[in-house]
Amino acid sequence: MDPVERLKKIVEDTGEVHSVYGGFEIRVLKPTLFPWYRAMNELLEIGQEIWINKKEGKICIISEPAAQ
């Protein structure tokens, strides 16, 4: 399973996953139900750096490949 599909399976209906420039943008739709640990751990396991900010009133997790 590719990383986008794994992330979509992890977040289910609590967020939206989009592939962006070699990384990902995950918009958190249901913060209290969102699987924070599993989503963050998956991103780290596939070698991503992570930032969290707000976009249009929703928490967004942004990632890109970690610098080697």
N, C-alpha and C positions, 0 to 999 in steps of 0.2 A: 504494500500500500504506500502511495507517495505521501510526503509530509502534509500536503494540504488536506488530503482525505483523512489522515490520522488526526489532525487537529480538528477537523469538522466532526469527527466521531467523538472526540473528547469533549468538545464544547456543546455539541448537540444544539438544542434550541436556546441556550443561554447566551449565545454570541454568534457573530458572523465572521467567517474567516476569508481573507482575500490574499492572494499572492501578489507581492509588490516588490519589484526590482531585486529579486533574489532573496527577499525576506517576506515578512507577513504583516498584515494589519488585522488585528482581531478586535472587533467592536463588541464590547460587553453589553448585552441587552438586559440580563438579569443578574446584577452584581451579587445578590445574596445567595444565589444558586450556582453561580459560575464556579467551575472546578479550577480554582486559581493554581493550586499546587501542581496538578496534572498538566495544565496548559504550559505553565512556566518551565516545568521540568522537561517536557517534550521539546520546547524551543531550545533550551540549553543543551539537551542531548544531541540535537542535530546541528550544534555549533552556531547558534544565533546569539547576538547581543540584544538586550531587551530594554525598551524605554516605555514608560507609561505616561499618557497625558489625556486630556479631554478634547473631544472633537464633537461639535454640535450637541453638547450636553451629555455625551456618553463617554465613559472611560474607554480608551483605546490602548491596546498593547501593540507596539510597533517593534519589529525586529529586522535585523540585517545580519548577513554572515559576519562572524567574529573575525577581527583582524588576526592574522597569524604571525 
